Amino acid sequence: MNKKDQFESLACNCVEVGTLIREDDTVLTIDLSGVDAESRFAALKEEAAKIGSGNCKISAETVDEHGQTAIRAMFQFDCTAEKLIFQMRNA
Protein backbone atom coordinates (compact mmCIF):
# COMPACT_ATOMS: atom_id res chain seq x y z
CA MET A 1 0.00 0.00 0.00
CA ASN A 2 1.25 3.45 -0.86
CA LYS A 3 1.03 5.73 2.21
CA LYS A 4 1.14 9.46 1.77
CA ASP A 5 3.24 11.67 4.01
CA GLN A 6 1.15 14.46 5.59
CA PHE A 7 3.91 16.98 4.79
CA GLU A 8 4.41 15.90 1.18
CA SER A 9 4.01 18.66 -1.36
CA LEU A 10 3.03 18.31 -5.00
CA ALA A 11 5.13 21.33 -5.89
CA CYS A 12 8.89 21.50 -5.73
CA ASN A 13 10.77 24.29 -3.91
CA CYS A 14 7.65 26.13 -2.80
CA VAL A 15 7.78 28.85 -0.18
CA GLU A 16 4.87 30.56 1.52
CA VAL A 17 4.79 34.18 0.30
CA GLY A 18 4.52 35.48 3.86
CA THR A 19 7.96 34.10 4.68
CA LEU A 20 9.55 36.34 2.03
CA ILE A 21 7.37 39.45 2.20
CA ARG A 22 6.79 41.05 5.58
CA GLU A 23 3.58 42.97 6.10
CA ASP A 24 5.41 45.92 7.67
CA ASP A 25 8.01 46.27 4.88
CA THR A 26 6.68 49.51 3.41
CA VAL A 27 9.75 51.77 3.19
CA LEU A 28 12.07 51.85 0.19
CA THR A 29 15.34 53.79 0.14
CA ILE A 30 16.94 54.64 -3.19
CA ASP A 31 20.32 56.31 -3.65
CA LEU A 32 20.67 58.46 -6.77
CA SER A 33 23.81 60.23 -7.90
CA GLY A 34 25.22 61.94 -10.94
CA VAL A 35 24.22 64.87 -13.08
CA ASP A 36 20.72 63.51 -13.71
CA ALA A 37 19.94 62.58 -10.06
CA GLU A 38 17.39 65.36 -9.61
CA SER A 39 15.48 64.54 -12.80
CA ARG A 40 15.43 60.82 -11.94
CA PHE A 41 14.17 61.67 -8.44
CA ALA A 42 11.40 63.83 -9.93
CA ALA A 43 10.36 60.96 -12.21
CA LEU A 44 10.32 58.51 -9.28
CA LYS A 45 8.12 60.89 -7.26
CA GLU A 46 5.62 61.00 -10.13
CA GLU A 47 5.61 57.20 -10.38
CA ALA A 48 5.13 56.78 -6.62
CA ALA A 49 2.06 59.03 -6.73
CA LYS A 50 0.47 56.68 -9.32
CA ILE A 51 0.79 53.57 -7.13
CA GLY A 52 -2.21 52.31 -5.18
CA SER A 53 -3.70 54.91 -2.88
CA GLY A 54 -1.30 57.61 -4.06
CA ASN A 55 -0.47 58.45 -0.45
CA CYS A 56 3.23 57.64 -0.62
CA LYS A 57 5.22 59.84 1.76
CA ILE A 58 8.49 60.91 0.18
CA SER A 59 11.48 62.46 1.87
CA ALA A 60 15.00 63.03 0.63
CA GLU A 61 18.44 64.10 1.73
CA THR A 62 20.63 65.87 -0.81
CA VAL A 63 24.40 66.15 -0.49
CA ASP A 64 27.19 67.31 -2.74
CA GLU A 65 29.69 64.51 -3.39
CA HIS A 66 32.78 65.76 -5.18
CA GLY A 67 30.84 68.24 -7.28
CA GLN A 68 27.97 65.86 -8.07
CA THR A 69 24.53 65.78 -6.50
CA ALA A 70 23.69 62.68 -4.46
CA ILE A 71 20.13 62.08 -3.28
CA ARG A 72 18.98 59.51 -0.74
CA ALA A 73 15.24 59.20 -1.32
CA MET A 74 12.90 57.45 1.11
CA PHE A 75 9.50 56.29 -0.12
CA GLN A 76 7.00 55.17 2.54
CA PHE A 77 4.03 53.36 1.02
CA ASP A 78 0.73 52.46 2.69
CA CYS A 79 1.33 48.74 2.26
CA THR A 80 3.95 46.23 1.15
CA ALA A 81 2.13 45.47 -2.11
CA GLU A 82 2.42 49.11 -3.20
CA LYS A 83 6.15 49.06 -2.45
CA LEU A 84 6.63 45.87 -4.48
CA ILE A 85 4.67 47.24 -7.44
CA PHE A 86 6.79 50.40 -7.39
CA GLN A 87 9.99 48.35 -7.25
CA MET A 88 8.94 46.12 -10.14
CA ARG A 89 7.95 49.07 -12.33
CA ASN A 90 11.22 50.86 -11.67
CA ALA A 91 13.69 47.98 -11.61
Biopython code that builds the backbone (N, CA, C, O; Angstrom):
import numpy as np
from Bio.PDB.StructureBuilder import StructureBuilder

atoms = [
    (1, "MET", "N", (0.844, -1.177, 0.000)),
    (1, "MET", "CA", (0.000, 0.000, 0.000)),
    (1, "MET", "C", (0.891, 1.244, 0.000)),
    (1, "MET", "O", (1.920, 1.285, 0.674)),
    (2, "ASN", "N", (0.492, 2.217, -0.740)),
    (2, "ASN", "CA", (1.255, 3.453, -0.864)),
    (2, "ASN", "C", (0.710, 4.491, 0.114)),
    (2, "ASN", "O", (-0.364, 5.051, -0.103)),
    (3, "LYS", "N", (1.468, 4.749, 1.209)),
    (3, "LYS", "CA", (1.026, 5.727, 2.209)),
    (3, "LYS", "C", (1.565, 7.100, 1.840)),
    (3, "LYS", "O", (2.686, 7.235, 1.349)),
    (4, "LYS", "N", (0.756, 8.102, 2.083)),
    (4, "LYS", "CA", (1.142, 9.465, 1.766)),
    (4, "LYS", "C", (1.609, 10.179, 3.024)),
    (4, "LYS", "O", (0.971, 10.091, 4.073)),
    (5, "ASP", "N", (2.717, 10.881, 2.913)),
    (5, "ASP", "CA", (3.242, 11.673, 4.008)),
    (5, "ASP", "C", (2.387, 12.929, 4.147)),
    (5, "ASP", "O", (2.071, 13.572, 3.146)),
    (6, "GLN", "N", (2.002, 13.291, 5.389)),
    (6, "GLN", "CA", (1.147, 14.458, 5.589)),
    (6, "GLN", "C", (1.838, 15.767, 5.210)),
    (6, "GLN", "O", (1.165, 16.773, 4.988)),
    (7, "PHE", "N", (3.171, 15.771, 5.131)),
    (7, "PHE", "CA", (3.913, 16.975, 4.795)),
    (7, "PHE", "C", (4.385, 16.982, 3.330)),
    (7, "PHE", "O", (5.099, 17.896, 2.914)),
    (8, "GLU", "N", (3.999, 15.992, 2.570)),
    (8, "GLU", "CA", (4.408, 15.896, 1.175)),
    (8, "GLU", "C", (3.748, 17.006, 0.356)),
    (8, "GLU", "O", (2.569, 17.312, 0.537)),
    (9, "SER", "N", (4.508, 17.585, -0.522)),
    (9, "SER", "CA", (4.015, 18.661, -1.364)),
    (9, "SER", "C", (4.050, 18.211, -2.820)),
    (9, "SER", "O", (4.966, 17.499, -3.233)),
    (10, "LEU", "N", (3.066, 18.622, -3.586)),
    (10, "LEU", "CA", (3.033, 18.306, -5.001)),
    (10, "LEU", "C", (3.959, 19.231, -5.788)),
    (10, "LEU", "O", (4.376, 18.906, -6.900)),
    (11, "ALA", "N", (4.269, 20.366, -5.214)),
    (11, "ALA", "CA", (5.134, 21.331, -5.889)),
    (11, "ALA", "C", (6.541, 21.253, -5.314)),
    (11, "ALA", "O", (6.734, 20.914, -4.146)),
    (12, "CYS", "N", (7.501, 21.565, -6.138)),
    (12, "CYS", "CA", (8.893, 21.503, -5.732)),
    (12, "CYS", "C", (9.394, 22.902, -5.396)),
    (12, "CYS", "O", (9.093, 23.857, -6.112)),
    (13, "ASN", "N", (10.152, 23.028, -4.320)),
    (13, "ASN", "CA", (10.774, 24.287, -3.907)),
    (13, "ASN", "C", (9.769, 25.414, -3.698)),
    (13, "ASN", "O", (10.013, 26.548, -4.111)),
    (14, "CYS", "N", (8.657, 25.112, -3.070)),
    (14, "CYS", "CA", (7.648, 26.131, -2.799)),
    (14, "CYS", "C", (7.928, 26.803, -1.463)),
    (14, "CYS", "O", (8.409, 26.174, -0.521)),
    (15, "VAL", "N", (7.620, 28.089, -1.402)),
    (15, "VAL", "CA", (7.780, 28.850, -0.180)),
    (15, "VAL", "C", (6.521, 29.681, 0.008)),
    (15, "VAL", "O", (6.016, 30.270, -0.948)),
    (16, "GLU", "N", (6.023, 29.731, 1.210)),
    (16, "GLU", "CA", (4.873, 30.563, 1.520)),
    (16, "GLU", "C", (5.270, 32.023, 1.335)),
    (16, "GLU", "O", (6.305, 32.447, 1.849)),
    (17, "VAL", "N", (4.473, 32.793, 0.615)),
    (17, "VAL", "CA", (4.793, 34.179, 0.301)),
    (17, "VAL", "C", (5.066, 34.989, 1.565)),
    (17, "VAL", "O", (5.945, 35.852, 1.561)),
    (18, "GLY", "N", (4.349, 34.735, 2.617)),
    (18, "GLY", "CA", (4.521, 35.476, 3.863)),
    (18, "GLY", "C", (5.887, 35.307, 4.498)),
    (18, "GLY", "O", (6.280, 36.119, 5.336)),
    (19, "THR", "N", (6.618, 34.273, 4.117)),
    (19, "THR", "CA", (7.958, 34.100, 4.679)),
    (19, "THR", "C", (8.969, 34.991, 3.968)),
    (19, "THR", "O", (10.051, 35.231, 4.504)),
    (20, "LEU", "N", (8.650, 35.482, 2.790)),
    (20, "LEU", "CA", (9.545, 36.345, 2.026)),
    (20, "LEU", "C", (9.156, 37.813, 2.099)),
    (20, "LEU", "O", (10.019, 38.689, 2.041)),
    (21, "ILE", "N", (7.883, 38.084, 2.222)),
    (21, "ILE", "CA", (7.371, 39.449, 2.201)),
    (21, "ILE", "C", (6.730, 39.747, 3.555)),
    (21, "ILE", "O", (5.717, 39.156, 3.930)),
    (22, "ARG", "N", (7.348, 40.678, 4.274)),
    (22, "ARG", "CA", (6.794, 41.049, 5.576)),
    (22, "ARG", "C", (5.721, 42.118, 5.394)),
    (22, "ARG", "O", (5.844, 42.994, 4.538)),
    (23, "GLU", "N", (4.698, 42.039, 6.185)),
    (23, "GLU", "CA", (3.580, 42.967, 6.095)),
    (23, "GLU", "C", (3.993, 44.406, 6.404)),
    (23, "GLU", "O", (3.403, 45.349, 5.876)),
    (24, "ASP", "N", (4.994, 44.576, 7.249)),
    (24, "ASP", "CA", (5.407, 45.919, 7.668)),
    (24, "ASP", "C", (6.563, 46.477, 6.829)),
    (24, "ASP", "O", (7.132, 47.509, 7.184)),
    (25, "ASP", "N", (6.911, 45.823, 5.739)),
    (25, "ASP", "CA", (8.013, 46.265, 4.882)),
    (25, "ASP", "C", (7.477, 47.251, 3.848)),
    (25, "ASP", "O", (7.208, 46.881, 2.705)),
    (26, "THR", "N", (7.326, 48.513, 4.260)),
    (26, "THR", "CA", (6.680, 49.508, 3.411)),
    (26, "THR", "C", (7.603, 50.654, 2.996)),
    (26, "THR", "O", (7.191, 51.528, 2.234)),
    (27, "VAL", "N", (8.837, 50.663, 3.483)),
    (27, "VAL", "CA", (9.752, 51.774, 3.189)),
    (27, "VAL", "C", (10.833, 51.319, 2.211)),
    (27, "VAL", "O", (11.451, 50.269, 2.391)),
    (28, "LEU", "N", (11.047, 52.120, 1.185)),
    (28, "LEU", "CA", (12.068, 51.850, 0.188)),
    (28, "LEU", "C", (13.024, 53.037, 0.148)),
    (28, "LEU", "O", (12.597, 54.187, 0.049)),
    (29, "THR", "N", (14.317, 52.749, 0.227)),
    (29, "THR", "CA", (15.343, 53.787, 0.136)),
    (29, "THR", "C", (16.109, 53.597, -1.165)),
    (29, "THR", "O", (16.568, 52.498, -1.477)),
    (30, "ILE", "N", (16.237, 54.674, -1.913)),
    (30, "ILE", "CA", (16.940, 54.641, -3.193)),
    (30, "ILE", "C", (18.006, 55.724, -3.189)),
    (30, "ILE", "O", (17.722, 56.879, -2.871)),
    (31, "ASP", "N", (19.227, 55.357, -3.538)),
    (31, "ASP", "CA", (20.321, 56.313, -3.654)),
    (31, "ASP", "C", (20.518, 56.670, -5.125)),
    (31, "ASP", "O", (20.691, 55.794, -5.972)),
    (32, "LEU", "N", (20.488, 57.955, -5.410)),
    (32, "LEU", "CA", (20.673, 58.464, -6.768)),
    (32, "LEU", "C", (21.866, 59.404, -6.773)),
    (32, "LEU", "O", (22.039, 60.204, -5.853)),
    (33, "SER", "N", (22.679, 59.308, -7.801)),
    (33, "SER", "CA", (23.806, 60.231, -7.898)),
    (33, "SER", "C", (24.095, 60.526, -9.359)),
    (33, "SER", "O", (23.630, 59.823, -10.256)),
    (34, "GLY", "N", (24.860, 61.561, -9.576)),
    (34, "GLY", "CA", (25.216, 61.941, -10.940)),
    (34, "GLY", "C", (24.496, 63.201, -11.366)),
    (34, "GLY", "O", (23.710, 63.775, -10.612)),
    (35, "VAL", "N", (24.771, 63.613, -12.569)),
    (35, "VAL", "CA", (24.224, 64.868, -13.076)),
    (35, "VAL", "C", (22.712, 64.811, -13.288)),
    (35, "VAL", "O", (22.053, 65.850, -13.273)),
    (36, "ASP", "N", (22.157, 63.626, -13.481)),
    (36, "ASP", "CA", (20.715, 63.509, -13.713)),
    (36, "ASP", "C", (19.953, 63.027, -12.477)),
    (36, "ASP", "O", (18.802, 62.607, -12.597)),
    (37, "ALA", "N", (20.569, 63.078, -11.294)),
    (37, "ALA", "CA", (19.944, 62.578, -10.063)),
    (37, "ALA", "C", (18.624, 63.292, -9.769)),
    (37, "ALA", "O", (17.640, 62.650, -9.403)),
    (38, "GLU", "N", (18.601, 64.604, -9.926)),
    (38, "GLU", "CA", (17.388, 65.359, -9.609)),
    (38, "GLU", "C", (16.247, 65.044, -10.569)),
    (38, "GLU", "O", (15.095, 64.960, -10.144)),
    (39, "SER", "N", (16.542, 64.870, -11.839)),
    (39, "SER", "CA", (15.479, 64.539, -12.796)),
    (39, "SER", "C", (14.972, 63.115, -12.578)),
    (39, "SER", "O", (13.778, 62.855, -12.725)),
    (40, "ARG", "N", (15.868, 62.193, -12.229)),
    (40, "ARG", "CA", (15.435, 60.815, -11.938)),
    (40, "ARG", "C", (14.581, 60.794, -10.677)),
    (40, "ARG", "O", (13.593, 60.062, -10.609)),
    (41, "PHE", "N", (14.955, 61.595, -9.673)),
    (41, "PHE", "CA", (14.170, 61.674, -8.442)),
    (41, "PHE", "C", (12.779, 62.232, -8.738)),
    (41, "PHE", "O", (11.788, 61.725, -8.212)),
    (42, "ALA", "N", (12.693, 63.255, -9.561)),
    (42, "ALA", "CA", (11.400, 63.832, -9.926)),
    (42, "ALA", "C", (10.519, 62.795, -10.625)),
    (42, "ALA", "O", (9.319, 62.714, -10.361)),
    (43, "ALA", "N", (11.115, 62.010, -11.510)),
    (43, "ALA", "CA", (10.361, 60.960, -12.212)),
    (43, "ALA", "C", (9.875, 59.884, -11.242)),
    (43, "ALA", "O", (8.752, 59.396, -11.371)),
    (44, "LEU", "N", (10.709, 59.514, -10.275)),
    (44, "LEU", "CA", (10.315, 58.512, -9.282)),
    (44, "LEU", "C", (9.183, 59.026, -8.401)),
    (44, "LEU", "O", (8.292, 58.262, -8.030)),
    (45, "LYS", "N", (9.211, 60.308, -8.064)),
    (45, "LYS", "CA", (8.125, 60.886, -7.260)),
    (45, "LYS", "C", (6.801, 60.810, -8.022)),
    (45, "LYS", "O", (5.765, 60.491, -7.437)),
    (46, "GLU", "N", (6.833, 61.099, -9.312)),
    (46, "GLU", "CA", (5.620, 60.999, -10.127)),
    (46, "GLU", "C", (5.095, 59.575, -10.164)),
    (46, "GLU", "O", (3.891, 59.347, -10.039)),
    (47, "GLU", "N", (6.003, 58.609, -10.338)),
    (47, "GLU", "CA", (5.608, 57.197, -10.381)),
    (47, "GLU", "C", (5.016, 56.746, -9.046)),
    (47, "GLU", "O", (4.025, 56.016, -9.021)),
    (48, "ALA", "N", (5.615, 57.174, -7.948)),
    (48, "ALA", "CA", (5.134, 56.783, -6.617)),
    (48, "ALA", "C", (3.711, 57.289, -6.387)),
    (48, "ALA", "O", (2.908, 56.612, -5.746)),
    (49, "ALA", "N", (3.401, 58.460, -6.902)),
    (49, "ALA", "CA", (2.060, 59.026, -6.732)),
    (49, "ALA", "C", (1.003, 58.234, -7.501)),
    (49, "ALA", "O", (-0.182, 58.326, -7.180)),
    (50, "LYS", "N", (1.406, 57.465, -8.499)),
    (50, "LYS", "CA", (0.468, 56.683, -9.316)),
    (50, "LYS", "C", (0.181, 55.305, -8.728)),
    (50, "LYS", "O", (-0.706, 54.600, -9.209)),
    (51, "ILE", "N", (0.921, 54.914, -7.693)),
    (51, "ILE", "CA", (0.789, 53.573, -7.130)),
    (51, "ILE", "C", (-0.310, 53.534, -6.077)),
    (51, "ILE", "O", (-0.339, 54.366, -5.169)),
    (52, "GLY", "N", (-1.200, 52.582, -6.198)),
    (52, "GLY", "CA", (-2.215, 52.311, -5.184)),
    (52, "GLY", "C", (-2.988, 53.530, -4.754)),
    (52, "GLY", "O", (-3.621, 54.201, -5.568)),
    (53, "SER", "N", (-2.932, 53.814, -3.459)),
    (53, "SER", "CA", (-3.703, 54.908, -2.878)),
    (53, "SER", "C", (-3.161, 56.276, -3.261)),
    (53, "SER", "O", (-3.868, 57.277, -3.147)),
    (54, "GLY", "N", (-1.915, 56.330, -3.711)),
    (54, "GLY", "CA", (-1.298, 57.606, -4.062)),
    (54, "GLY", "C", (-0.852, 58.409, -2.862)),
    (54, "GLY", "O", (-0.528, 59.590, -2.982)),
    (55, "ASN", "N", (-0.833, 57.761, -1.688)),
    (55, "ASN", "CA", (-0.474, 58.448, -0.446)),
    (55, "ASN", "C", (0.968, 58.228, -0.030)),
    (55, "ASN", "O", (1.289, 58.360, 1.151)),
    (56, "CYS", "N", (1.830, 57.903, -0.949)),
    (56, "CYS", "CA", (3.227, 57.639, -0.623)),
    (56, "CYS", "C", (3.863, 58.899, -0.029)),
    (56, "CYS", "O", (3.777, 59.984, -0.605)),
    (57, "LYS", "N", (4.500, 58.734, 1.132)),
    (57, "LYS", "CA", (5.217, 59.840, 1.763)),
    (57, "LYS", "C", (6.668, 59.777, 1.290)),
    (57, "LYS", "O", (7.325, 58.742, 1.406)),
    (58, "ILE", "N", (7.151, 60.881, 0.763)),
    (58, "ILE", "CA", (8.494, 60.910, 0.179)),
    (58, "ILE", "C", (9.337, 61.946, 0.909)),
    (58, "ILE", "O", (8.920, 63.085, 1.116)),
    (59, "SER", "N", (10.524, 61.521, 1.290)),
    (59, "SER", "CA", (11.482, 62.459, 1.866)),
    (59, "SER", "C", (12.829, 62.199, 1.214)),
    (59, "SER", "O", (13.067, 61.125, 0.660)),
    (60, "ALA", "N", (13.706, 63.193, 1.285)),
    (60, "ALA", "CA", (15.002, 63.035, 0.634)),
    (60, "ALA", "C", (16.061, 63.873, 1.341)),
    (60, "ALA", "O", (15.782, 64.916, 1.931)),
    (61, "GLU", "N", (17.270, 63.375, 1.254)),
    (61, "GLU", "CA", (18.439, 64.100, 1.729)),
    (61, "GLU", "C", (19.321, 64.327, 0.512)),
    (61, "GLU", "O", (19.588, 63.395, -0.246)),
    (62, "THR", "N", (19.770, 65.550, 0.322)),
    (62, "THR", "CA", (20.631, 65.871, -0.814)),
    (62, "THR", "C", (21.987, 66.322, -0.293)),
    (62, "THR", "O", (22.073, 67.167, 0.598)),
    (63, "VAL", "N", (23.032, 65.756, -0.851)),
    (63, "VAL", "CA", (24.400, 66.148, -0.490)),
    (63, "VAL", "C", (25.215, 66.336, -1.757)),
    (63, "VAL", "O", (24.880, 65.813, -2.819)),
    (64, "ASP", "N", (26.287, 67.091, -1.620)),
    (64, "ASP", "CA", (27.192, 67.306, -2.743)),
    (64, "ASP", "C", (28.392, 66.384, -2.549)),
    (64, "ASP", "O", (29.142, 66.528, -1.584)),
    (65, "GLU", "N", (28.567, 65.454, -3.454)),
    (65, "GLU", "CA", (29.687, 64.509, -3.393)),
    (65, "GLU", "C", (30.645, 64.810, -4.528)),
    (65, "GLU", "O", (30.397, 64.452, -5.679)),
    (66, "HIS", "N", (31.737, 65.469, -4.195)),
    (66, "HIS", "CA", (32.782, 65.757, -5.182)),
    (66, "HIS", "C", (32.239, 66.473, -6.415)),
    (66, "HIS", "O", (32.592, 66.141, -7.547)),
    (67, "GLY", "N", (31.377, 67.458, -6.180)),
    (67, "GLY", "CA", (30.840, 68.238, -7.284)),
    (67, "GLY", "C", (29.617, 67.645, -7.954)),
    (67, "GLY", "O", (29.076, 68.246, -8.881)),
    (68, "GLN", "N", (29.168, 66.481, -7.509)),
    (68, "GLN", "CA", (27.966, 65.861, -8.071)),
    (68, "GLN", "C", (26.894, 65.755, -6.997)),
    (68, "GLN", "O", (27.196, 65.559, -5.820)),
    (69, "THR", "N", (25.653, 65.885, -7.412)),
    (69, "THR", "CA", (24.532, 65.781, -6.496)),
    (69, "THR", "C", (24.254, 64.315, -6.178)),
    (69, "THR", "O", (24.192, 63.474, -7.074)),
    (70, "ALA", "N", (24.090, 64.025, -4.897)),
    (70, "ALA", "CA", (23.692, 62.679, -4.464)),
    (70, "ALA", "C", (22.414, 62.824, -3.633)),
    (70, "ALA", "O", (22.340, 63.646, -2.719)),
    (71, "ILE", "N", (21.427, 62.020, -3.967)),
    (71, "ILE", "CA", (20.133, 62.079, -3.282)),
    (71, "ILE", "C", (19.835, 60.724, -2.671)),
    (71, "ILE", "O", (19.910, 59.700, -3.350)),
    (72, "ARG", "N", (19.497, 60.718, -1.395)),
    (72, "ARG", "CA", (18.983, 59.508, -0.736)),
    (72, "ARG", "C", (17.488, 59.743, -0.543)),
    (72, "ARG", "O", (17.074, 60.544, 0.295)),
    (73, "ALA", "N", (16.687, 59.031, -1.336)),
    (73, "ALA", "CA", (15.239, 59.202, -1.320)),
    (73, "ALA", "C", (14.585, 58.071, -0.534)),
    (73, "ALA", "O", (14.925, 56.901, -0.712)),
    (74, "MET", "N", (13.651, 58.428, 0.329)),
    (74, "MET", "CA", (12.897, 57.454, 1.113)),
    (74, "MET", "C", (11.427, 57.523, 0.719)),
    (74, "MET", "O", (10.798, 58.578, 0.805)),
    (75, "PHE", "N", (10.895, 56.398, 0.291)),
    (75, "PHE", "CA", (9.495, 56.292, -0.119)),
    (75, "PHE", "C", (8.778, 55.414, 0.900)),
    (75, "PHE", "O", (9.141, 54.251, 1.078)),
    (76, "GLN", "N", (7.770, 55.955, 1.567)),
    (76, "GLN", "CA", (7.003, 55.173, 2.539)),
    (76, "GLN", "C", (5.594, 54.970, 1.987)),
    (76, "GLN", "O", (4.794, 55.902, 1.906)),
    (77, "PHE", "N", (5.319, 53.719, 1.609)),
    (77, "PHE", "CA", (4.033, 53.362, 1.018)),
    (77, "PHE", "C", (3.054, 52.927, 2.098)),
    (77, "PHE", "O", (3.450, 52.639, 3.228)),
    (78, "ASP", "N", (1.765, 52.882, 1.741)),
    (78, "ASP", "CA", (0.729, 52.459, 2.688)),
    (78, "ASP", "C", (0.798, 50.967, 2.994)),
    (78, "ASP", "O", (0.438, 50.537, 4.090)),
    (79, "CYS", "N", (1.258, 50.180, 2.030)),
    (79, "CYS", "CA", (1.330, 48.735, 2.259)),
    (79, "CYS", "C", (2.481, 48.129, 1.452)),
    (79, "CYS", "O", (3.015, 48.757, 0.537)),
    (80, "THR", "N", (2.845, 46.920, 1.804)),
    (80, "THR", "CA", (3.950, 46.228, 1.153)),
    (80, "THR", "C", (3.690, 46.012, -0.336)),
    (80, "THR", "O", (4.610, 46.114, -1.146)),
    (81, "ALA", "N", (2.450, 45.716, -0.697)),
    (81, "ALA", "CA", (2.131, 45.473, -2.108)),
    (81, "ALA", "C", (2.436, 46.697, -2.957)),
    (81, "ALA", "O", (2.953, 46.566, -4.067)),
    (82, "GLU", "N", (2.121, 47.890, -2.450)),
    (82, "GLU", "CA", (2.423, 49.113, -3.197)),
    (82, "GLU", "C", (3.925, 49.274, -3.391)),
    (82, "GLU", "O", (4.376, 49.669, -4.466)),
    (83, "LYS", "N", (4.694, 48.969, -2.359)),
    (83, "LYS", "CA", (6.154, 49.064, -2.453)),
    (83, "LYS", "C", (6.674, 48.093, -3.515)),
    (83, "LYS", "O", (7.519, 48.463, -4.331)),
    (84, "LEU", "N", (6.181, 46.871, -3.510)),
    (84, "LEU", "CA", (6.629, 45.866, -4.478)),
    (84, "LEU", "C", (6.273, 46.261, -5.910)),
    (84, "LEU", "O", (7.079, 46.080, -6.823)),
    (85, "ILE", "N", (5.080, 46.796, -6.106)),
    (85, "ILE", "CA", (4.667, 47.238, -7.440)),
    (85, "ILE", "C", (5.597, 48.345, -7.920)),
    (85, "ILE", "O", (6.037, 48.333, -9.070)),
    (86, "PHE", "N", (5.897, 49.298, -7.047)),
    (86, "PHE", "CA", (6.794, 50.401, -7.391)),
    (86, "PHE", "C", (8.177, 49.864, -7.760)),
    (86, "PHE", "O", (8.768, 50.303, -8.746)),
    (87, "GLN", "N", (8.689, 48.926, -6.982)),
    (87, "GLN", "CA", (9.993, 48.352, -7.255)),
    (87, "GLN", "C", (10.015, 47.627, -8.606)),
    (87, "GLN", "O", (10.967, 47.774, -9.373)),
    (88, "MET", "N", (8.981, 46.857, -8.892)),
    (88, "MET", "CA", (8.941, 46.117, -10.142)),
    (88, "MET", "C", (8.841, 47.042, -11.350)),
    (88, "MET", "O", (9.443, 46.773, -12.390)),
    (89, "ARG", "N", (8.087, 48.126, -11.219)),
    (89, "ARG", "CA", (7.950, 49.067, -12.334)),
    (89, "ARG", "C", (9.242, 49.841, -12.588)),
    (89, "ARG", "O", (9.502, 50.270, -13.712)),
    (90, "ASN", "N", (10.040, 50.016, -11.554)),
    (90, "ASN", "CA", (11.221, 50.861, -11.675)),
    (90, "ASN", "C", (12.529, 50.093, -11.518)),
    (90, "ASN", "O", (13.564, 50.673, -11.190)),
    (91, "ALA", "N", (12.473, 48.805, -11.752)),
    (91, "ALA", "CA", (13.691, 47.981, -11.613)),
    (91, "ALA", "C", (14.630, 48.169, -12.786)),
    (91, "ALA", "O", (15.696, 47.554, -12.828)),
]
sb = StructureBuilder()
sb.init_structure("model")
sb.init_model(0)
sb.init_chain("A")
sb.init_seg("    ")
for serial, (resi, resn, name, xyz) in enumerate(atoms, 1):
    if name == "N":
        sb.init_residue(resn, " ", resi, " ")
    sb.init_atom(name, np.array(xyz, "f"), 0.0, 1.0, " ", f" {name:<3s}", serial, name[0])
structure = sb.get_structure()
